[in-house]
Amino acid sequence: MLRLDGVRLVHGAGTPTEVVALDHVDLEIPAGQFVTVVGSNGAGKSSLVNVVAGVYRPTRGRVLLGGRDVTRLAVHARAGAVARVFDDPLAGTAPDLSLADNLALAAARGRRRRLSPAVTPGRRAGMREDLAVLGLGLEHRLADPVTLLSAGQRQSVTMLMAGLRKPKLLLLDEHLAALDPRTRARVLDLTLQMHERLGCASMMITHSMRHAIEVGDRLLVMSRGRVIYDVAGPAKTALTPSDLVDIVSGLGDAPSDRQLLAG
């Protein structure tokens, strides 16, 4: 479970360029719940993800994961419990390393390093089994550098890597944005399967109004660093993309072209 208590994040506090990125955010996401988050550019979506991941330490407030206060823990200290998938398919991988090496690094995330081979024959066999589930033929390309994979293949692998340590929280930072429609649908299916299998809390930042409504159990709208709309159940499924556009526009925030085109 993820919980934020009164989280405030200020960049450049006390200077002429001071920016309030998050303004007293209170949020609770129980295990097993899938939450989508939308908002215009500058609404606070990326700041929210970065505070939860440990990239930024909040100016005020607490971040709790599974009941444990992780506010002061750095990214690497949360790595065993928090998995993050970025919008750039290469961002979650070591591009020049082989597919096998990337999987080995992901499996060791959050663990104490040991002087032992990262890729043993037994682990290689397990990697082939994991990759075969993707249905992309990647189980035969363990020796290939990740840079040789297509964007869709890389993002599918990144999703697989994110789930290897069975995280308590899955952070999806616009992870579908750079993909073509066909690949986007496949990676989204993989995302939902992983969420179901892990039973973790999941938070997906998206620019697609359609995905925000159709995916997950709950929808949050952010504006000026605050969560200003929180809906779930029948009220969520009854929304239309135009309803969401009206909500965002009514806040004085202009939806981006990508939000409008994505439906």
BALO-41194 format. One line per 5 residues: number of its first residue (from 1); their letters; for each residue x, y, z of N, C-alpha, C. Coordinates in steps of 0.1 Angstrom, whole numbers, plus 5000, padded with zeros to 4 digits. Each point is the difference from the previous one (the first is absolute). Example, Ala and Ser with C-alpha at 12.3 -4.5 7.8 and 13.67 -1.06 7.14 Angstrom:
! residues 2
1) AS) 5132:4943:5078:4991:5012:5000:5009:5012:5000 | 4996:5011:4993:5009:5011:5000:4992:5011:5008;
***
This chain:
! residues 263
1) MLRLD) 5008:4988:5000:4992:5012:5000:5009:5013:5000 | 4996:5009:4992:5006:5013:5000:4992:5011:5007 | 5007:5008:5008:4993:5011:5007:5008:5012:5000 | 4994:5011:4996:5007:5014:5001:4992:5008:5010 | 5007:5005:5010:4994:5009:5011:5005:5014:4998;
6) GVRLV) 4991:5009:4996:5003:5014:4999:5013:5003:4993 | 5002:4994:4988:5013:5001:4993:5000:5014:4993 | 5011:5007:5002:5002:5013:4993:5014:5000:4995 | 5001:5004:4987:5013:5001:4994:5002:5014:4994 | 5011:5006:5004:5003:5014:4995:5014:5000:4994;
11) HGAGT) 5001:5005:4988:5013:5001:4993:5004:5015:5001 | 5012:5002:5004:5006:5014:5001:4993:5008:5011 | 4997:4993:5011:4993:5007:5011:5007:5013:5004 | 4992:5011:5002:5006:5012:5005:5007:5009:4989 | 4999:4995:4987:5007:5007:4990:4989:5006:4990;
16) PTEVV) 5004:5009:4991:4990:5006:4991:4994:4989:4990 | 5007:4989:4999:4995:4990:4991:4994:4988:5007 | 4995:5003:5013:4994:4989:5007:4988:4994:4993 | 4999:4987:5000:4989:4993:4994:4995:4990:5010 | 4987:5000:5002:4993:4990:5008:4996:4989:4991;
21) ALDHV) 5007:4988:5000:4997:4989:4991:4989:4991:5005 | 5000:4998:5014:4989:4993:5006:4996:5008:5012 | 4987:5000:5002:4994:5009:5010:4991:4992:5009 | 5006:4995:5011:4992:4993:5011:4992:4988:4994 | 5007:4991:4994:4993:4988:4994:4998:4989:5010;
26) DLEIP) 4988:4996:5002:4996:4989:5008:4994:4989:4991 | 5006:4988:5000:4996:4990:4991:5003:4986:5006 | 4991:4991:4997:5002:4986:5005:4996:4991:4989 | 5009:4991:4996:4997:4990:4990:5002:4986:5006 | 4990:4992:5002:5001:4987:5006:5006:4990:4990;
31) AGQFV) 5005:4989:5006:5006:4989:4991:4989:4995:4991 | 5003:4998:4988:4991:4994:4990:4992:5011:4993 | 5001:5012:5003:4993:5011:4993:5008:5006:4989 | 4994:5002:4989:5007:5006:4988:4994:5014:4998 | 5008:5010:5001:4996:5014:5000:5006:5007:4988;
36) TVVGS) 4992:5007:4992:5005:5008:4989:5000:5015:5004 | 5010:5007:4995:5001:5014:5004:5002:5009:4987 | 4992:5010:4999:5000:5009:4989:5001:5015:5005 | 5004:5009:4991:5001:5014:5003:5008:5007:4989 | 4999:5013:4999:5007:5007:4990:5015:5000:5004;
41) NGAGK) 5008:5005:4990:5014:5002:5003:5002:5009:5012 | 5009:4996:5009:5002:5008:5012:4990:4998:5011 | 4992:4990:4999:4989:4998:5010:5006:4993:5012 | 5012:4994:4999:5006:4993:5012:5001:4985:4998 | 4996:4995:4989:5001:4985:4998:5014:4994:5001;
46) SSLVN) 5009:5006:4993:5014:4995:5001:5006:5002:5014 | 4997:5012:5006:5005:5002:5014:4994:4990:5009 | 4988:4996:4999:4994:4990:5008:5007:4987:4999 | 5003:4995:4987:5007:4988:4998:5014:5001:5006 | 5007:5011:4998:5014:5001:5004:5001:5000:5015;
51) VVAGV) 4990:5006:5007:5000:5000:5015:4998:4985:5005 | 4990:4993:4994:4998:4986:5004:5012:4991:4997 | 5006:5003:4989:5012:4992:4996:5012:5003:5008 | 5001:5011:5006:5012:5004:5008:5009:5009:4993 | 4997:5005:4988:5008:5009:4992:5000:5014:5008;
56) YRPTR) 4989:5004:5004:4999:5013:5008:4996:4996:5014 | 5005:5007:5010:4996:4999:5014:4990:5012:5002 | 4988:4997:5005:4990:5010:5002:5004:5011:5010 | 4996:5012:4997:5003:5011:5009:4993:4998:5014 | 4989:4994:4999:4992:4998:5012:4991:4987:4997;
61) GRVLL) 4996:4993:5011:4992:4989:4999:5007:4986:4999 | 4993:4990:4999:5006:4986:5001:4995:4991:4988 | 5009:4991:4996:4996:4990:4991:5002:4986:5007 | 4989:4992:5000:5001:4987:5006:4997:4989:4990 | 5007:4989:5001:4998:4989:4991:4999:4987:5009;
66) GGRDV) 4988:4994:4999:4998:4988:5008:5000:5004:5015 | 4997:5012:5003:5000:5004:5014:5013:5005:5005 | 5011:4999:4992:5013:5005:5003:5003:5014:4995 | 5005:5008:5008:5003:5014:4996:5013:5000:4992 | 4999:5003:4987:5011:4999:4991:5004:5015:4995;
71) TRLAV) 4995:5010:5006:5002:5014:4996:5014:5003:4997 | 5009:4995:5009:5014:5004:4999:5009:4990:4993 | 4993:4989:4995:5008:4990:4992:5003:5004:4986 | 5012:4998:4995:5003:5003:4986:4994:4990:4991 | 5002:5002:4987:4994:4992:4990:5005:4985:5001;
76) HARAG) 5013:4998:5002:5005:4987:5000:4995:4992:5013 | 4997:5008:5011:4996:4993:5012:4985:4996:4999 | 4993:5006:4990:4986:4996:4998:4998:4990:4989 | 5011:4997:4993:5000:4992:4988:4993:4986:5001 | 5002:4994:5012:4994:4987:5002:4985:5000:5001;
81) AVARV) 4994:5012:5003:4986:5001:5002:4993:5008:4990 | 5007:5009:4993:4994:5009:4990:5007:4997:4986 | 4992:4997:4990:5004:4998:4986:4995:5011:4992 | 5008:5006:4991:4996:5011:4992:5003:4997:4985 | 4990:5003:4992:5002:4999:4985:4998:5014:4994;
86) FDDPL) 5010:5005:4993:5000:5013:4994:4993:5001:4986 | 4998:5012:4995:4995:5002:4987:5010:4996:4989 | 5013:5002:5003:5011:4996:4991:5003:4986:5001 | 4998:4991:4990:5002:4986:5001:5015:4996:5004 | 5009:5010:4998:5014:4997:5004:5003:5004:5014;
91) AGTAP) 4992:5008:5006:5003:5006:5013:5001:4990:5011 | 4993:4989:4999:5000:4990:5011:5009:4989:4998 | 5009:5001:4989:5010:4989:4997:5014:5006:4999 | 5009:4991:5000:5014:5003:4996:5002:4997:4986 | 4999:5010:4991:4998:4997:4985:5012:4992:4994;
96) DLSLA) 5012:5002:5005:5011:4993:4994:5003:4986:5005 | 4992:4997:5011:5002:4986:5005:4990:4991:4993 | 5003:4987:5001:4991:4990:4994:4987:4999:5007 | 4991:4994:4993:4986:4997:5006:5002:4992:5013 | 5008:4990:4999:5002:4991:5012:5006:5008:5012;
101) DNLAL) 5010:5009:4997:5006:5008:5011:4990:5010:5006 | 4991:5006:4991:4990:5009:5005:4990:4992:5010 | 4996:4988:4996:4991:4993:5008:5007:4996:5013 | 5012:4997:5000:5008:4996:5012:5001:5012:5010 | 5002:5012:4994:5001:5012:5008:4986:5003:5007;
106) AAARG) 4990:4998:4992:4986:5003:5005:4997:4990:5012 | 5004:4987:4998:4997:4990:5010:5008:5003:5013 | 5011:5007:4999:5008:5003:5012:4997:5013:5006 | 4991:5008:4994:4997:5013:5005:4995:5000:5014 | 5006:5008:5009:4996:5001:5014:5006:4989:5009;
111) RRRRL) 5009:4992:4994:5006:4989:5008:5015:5004:5002 | 5006:4994:5010:5014:5002:5003:5008:4993:4989 | 5010:5008:4994:5008:4994:4990:5009:4989:5005 | 5002:4990:4991:5008:4988:5004:5010:4998:4988 | 5012:4994:5004:5010:4997:4990:4997:4986:4994;
116) SPAVT) 4990:5000:4991:4996:4987:4994:4995:5003:4986 | 5001:4990:4991:4995:5003:4986:4986:5005:5000 | 4997:5011:4992:4987:5005:4999:4991:4991:4991 | 5005:4994:4990:4993:4992:4991:5005:4986:5000 | 4994:4991:5007:5004:4986:5000:4991:4992:4991;
121) PGRRA) 5003:4988:4996:4992:4992:4991:4986:4999:5005 | 4998:4998:5013:4987:4999:5006:4992:5013:4998 | 5006:5011:5003:4994:5013:4999:4996:5003:4985 | 5009:4996:4991:4998:5002:4986:4987:4992:4995 | 4999:4988:5006:4988:4992:4996:4987:5007:5005;
126) GMRED) 5001:5006:5012:4988:5007:5006:4997:5013:4992 | 5011:5006:4995:4998:5012:4992:4992:4997:4987 | 5004:4988:4994:4993:4996:4988:4986:4998:5002 | 4997:4993:5011:4986:4998:5004:4992:5013:5002 | 5006:5010:5007:4993:5012:5002:4998:5008:4987;
131) LAVLG) 5010:5000:4991:4999:5007:4988:4990:4993:4990 | 4999:4987:5001:4991:4993:4991:4986:5004:5002 | 4996:5004:5012:4987:5004:5004:4996:5013:4992 | 5010:5008:4996:4997:5013:4993:4995:4997:4985 | 5004:4988:4995:4996:4996:4987:5007:5008:4989;
136) LGLEH) 5012:5005:5003:5007:5009:4990:5012:4993:4994 | 5003:4987:5004:5012:4993:4996:5012:5004:5006 | 5000:5008:5011:5012:5006:5006:5007:4989:5008 | 4994:4989:5003:5007:4989:5007:5012:4995:4992 | 5000:5003:4988:5011:4996:4991:5011:5011:4998;
141) RLADP) 4998:5011:5007:5009:5011:4998:5007:5005:5012 | 5002:4991:5010:5006:5004:5013:5013:5007:4998 | 5008:4997:4990:5013:5006:4998:5000:5013:4993 | 4989:5004:4995:4999:5013:4992:5000:5012:5010 | 5007:5011:4996:4999:5012:5008:4986:5006:4999;
146) VTLLS) 4995:5006:5010:4986:5005:5000:4998:5011:4989 | 5011:5007:4996:4998:5010:4990:4996:4994:4986 | 5001:4987:4998:4996:4993:4988:4985:4997:5000 | 4993:5002:5011:4986:4997:5001:4992:5012:4996 | 4988:4997:4995:4991:5011:4996:4994:5007:5013;
151) AGQRQ) 4994:5012:4998:4995:5007:5012:4990:4991:5007 | 4991:4993:4993:4990:4992:5006:5006:4988:5008 | 5010:4994:4994:5007:4989:5006:5007:5005:5013 | 5007:5011:4999:5007:5005:5012:4990:5003:5011 | 4989:5007:4997:4990:5003:5010:4994:4987:5006;
156) SVTML) 4998:4990:4992:4995:4987:5005:5010:4994:5010 | 5013:5001:4996:5010:4994:5009:5001:5009:5013 | 4999:5013:4999:5000:5008:5011:4989:4997:5010 | 4988:4997:4994:4989:4996:5009:5003:4987:5007 | 5006:4990:4992:5003:4987:5006:5011:5002:5012;
161) MAGLR) 5010:5009:4997:5010:5003:5010:4994:5006:5013 | 4990:5009:4998:4994:5007:5011:4993:4990:5010 | 4995:4989:4994:4993:4990:5009:5008:4989:5006 | 5013:5000:4996:5008:4989:5005:5002:4999:5015 | 5000:5012:5007:5003:5000:5014:4986:5001:5008;
166) KPKLL) 4989:4998:4992:4987:5000:5007:4998:5012:5009 | 5000:5012:4994:4999:5013:5007:4987:5002:5007 | 4999:5008:5010:4988:5004:5007:4993:5010:4992 | 5007:5008:4992:4995:5011:4992:5006:5001:4986 | 4991:5001:4991:5004:5001:4986:4997:5014:4995;
171) LLDEH) 5010:5008:4996:4999:5014:4995:5002:5000:4985 | 4989:5004:4993:5000:5000:4985:5000:5014:4996 | 5011:5005:4996:5002:5015:4997:4998:5002:4985 | 4988:5001:4995:4997:5002:4986:5007:4989:4991 | 5000:4988:5005:5008:4989:4994:4994:4996:4986;
176) LAALD) 4988:5005:4996:4995:4997:4987:5002:5011:4990 | 5004:5011:5004:5000:5012:4992:5009:4999:4987 | 5011:4993:5001:5009:5000:4988:4997:4988:4991 | 4989:4993:5002:4998:4988:4992:4989:5002:4990 | 5001:4993:4989:4989:5000:4989:4988:4993:5006;
181) PRTRA) 4988:5003:4994:4988:4995:5005:4999:4985:5002 | 5005:4992:4991:5000:4985:5001:5009:4996:5012 | 5012:5006:5001:5009:4996:5011:4995:5005:5013 | 4994:5012:5000:4994:5005:5012:4990:4991:5006 | 4991:4994:4992:4990:4991:5004:5006:4987:5006;
186) RVLDL) 5011:4995:4994:5006:4988:5005:5007:5003:5014 | 5007:5011:5001:5007:5003:5012:4990:5003:5011 | 4988:5006:4997:4990:5002:5010:4994:4987:5005 | 4998:4991:4991:4995:4987:5004:5010:4993:5010 | 5013:5001:4996:5011:4995:5009:5000:5006:5014;
191) TLQMH) 4997:5013:5000:5000:5008:5012:4989:4995:5009 | 4988:4998:4994:4989:4996:5009:5001:4986:5005 | 5006:4991:4991:5003:4986:5005:5010:5000:5011 | 5010:5009:4999:5010:5000:5011:4994:5006:5013 | 4992:5010:4999:4993:5006:5012:4992:4989:5006;
196) ERLGC) 4992:4992:4993:4992:4990:5005:5008:4989:5007 | 5011:4996:4993:5008:4989:5005:5007:5004:5013 | 5005:5013:5001:5008:5004:5012:4991:5004:5011 | 4987:5005:4997:4991:5005:5010:5005:5012:5008 | 5009:5008:4993:5006:5012:5006:4991:5012:4997;
201) ASMMI) 5003:5011:5007:4994:5013:4996:5007:5005:4988 | 4992:5005:4991:5006:5006:4987:4995:5014:4997 | 5009:5008:4996:4996:5014:4996:5005:5003:4986 | 4991:5003:4991:5004:5003:4986:4997:5015:4997 | 5011:5007:4996:4998:5013:4995:4998:4999:4985;
206) THSMR) 4990:5007:4995:4996:4999:4986:4995:5013:4995 | 5003:5002:4987:4994:5012:4993:4988:4996:4992 | 4996:4987:5000:4989:4996:4993:4987:5000:5009 | 4991:5008:4996:4987:5001:5008:4993:4986:4999 | 5001:4994:4988:4993:4987:4999:5006:4989:5009;
211) HAIEV) 5013:5000:5001:5007:4990:5009:4997:5003:5014 | 4999:5013:5003:4998:5004:5014:4986:4995:5005 | 4991:5000:4991:4986:4995:5003:4999:4985:5000 | 5005:4994:4989:4998:4986:4998:5009:4991:5008 | 5012:5005:5004:5009:4991:5007:5000:5003:5015;
216) GDRLL) 5000:4989:5007:5002:5001:5015:4986:5002:5007 | 5002:5001:5014:4989:5001:5009:4996:5014:5004 | 5009:5010:4998:4999:5013:5006:5007:5010:4992 | 4995:5012:4999:5005:5011:4992:5003:5012:5008 | 5012:5006:4999:5003:5013:5007:5003:5010:4989;
221) VMSRG) 4995:5012:5003:5004:5012:4991:5008:5009:5009 | 5011:5005:4995:5009:5009:5007:5000:5014:4994 | 5001:5010:5008:5001:5014:4995:5008:5008:5010 | 5010:5007:4996:5008:5009:5008:5005:4993:5013 | 5005:4987:4998:5006:4993:5011:4990:4994:5010;
226) RVIYD) 4987:5000:4997:4990:4994:5008:4992:4989:4993 | 4995:4990:5008:4990:4991:4994:4987:5006:5002 | 4993:5004:4989:4988:5008:5001:4988:4992:4996 | 5002:4988:4995:4988:4991:4996:5005:4986:5002 | 4991:4992:5007:5004:4987:5003:4987:4991:4999;
231) VAGPA) 5000:4991:4990:4987:4993:4997:5003:4986:4998 | 4991:4991:5003:5002:4985:4998:4986:4994:4998 | 5000:4987:4996:4987:4993:4999:4992:5005:4988 | 4987:4998:5001:4991:5004:4989:5001:5015:4996 | 5003:5009:5009:5002:5014:4997:5012:5002:4990;
236) KTALT) 5010:4991:5002:5012:5001:4991:4996:4994:4986 | 4994:4989:5000:4997:4993:4987:4990:5008:4992 | 4992:5009:5007:4990:5008:4993:5006:5012:4993 | 5012:5003:5004:5007:5012:4994:5003:4998:4985 | 5000:5011:4993:5005:4999:4986:5012:5009:4999;
241) PSDLV) 5008:4998:4989:5012:5009:4998:4997:5014:5000 | 4988:5004:4994:4997:5014:5000:4996:5005:5014 | 4995:4991:5008:4997:5004:5014:5013:5004:5007 | 5011:4992:4998:5013:5003:5006:5006:5013:4995 | 4999:5001:4987:5005:5013:4994:4993:5012:5006;
246) DIVSG) 4987:4999:5002:4992:5011:5006:5005:5002:5015 | 5003:4989:5007:5004:5002:5014:5013:5007:5000 | 5010:4996:4992:5013:5006:5000:4999:5014:4995 | 4992:5003:4990:4999:5013:4994:4993:5009:5011 | 4991:4995:5007:4993:5008:5010:5009:5004:5012;
251) LGDAP) 5011:4994:5001:5010:5004:5010:5009:5011:4995 | 4998:5004:4988:5008:5010:4994:5013:4994:4994 | 5001:4987:4999:5011:4993:4994:4996:4996:4986 | 5009:5002:4991:4997:4996:4986:5006:4986:4997 | 4991:4991:4997:5005:4986:4996:5009:5001:4988;
256) SDRQL) 5010:4992:5000:5010:5000:4989:4994:4994:4988 | 5006:5003:4988:4995:4994:4988:5000:4985:5000 | 5010:4994:5007:5001:4985:5001:4988:4995:5008 | 4996:5007:5010:4988:4995:5008:4988:5001:4992 | 4998:5010:4992:4988:5001:4992:5000:4990:4989;
261) LAG) 5011:4998:4993:5001:4991:4989:4999:4985:5005 | 5004:4998:5012:5000:4986:5005:4986:4996:5004 | 4991:5009:5001:4986:4997:5003:4998:4997:5015;
***
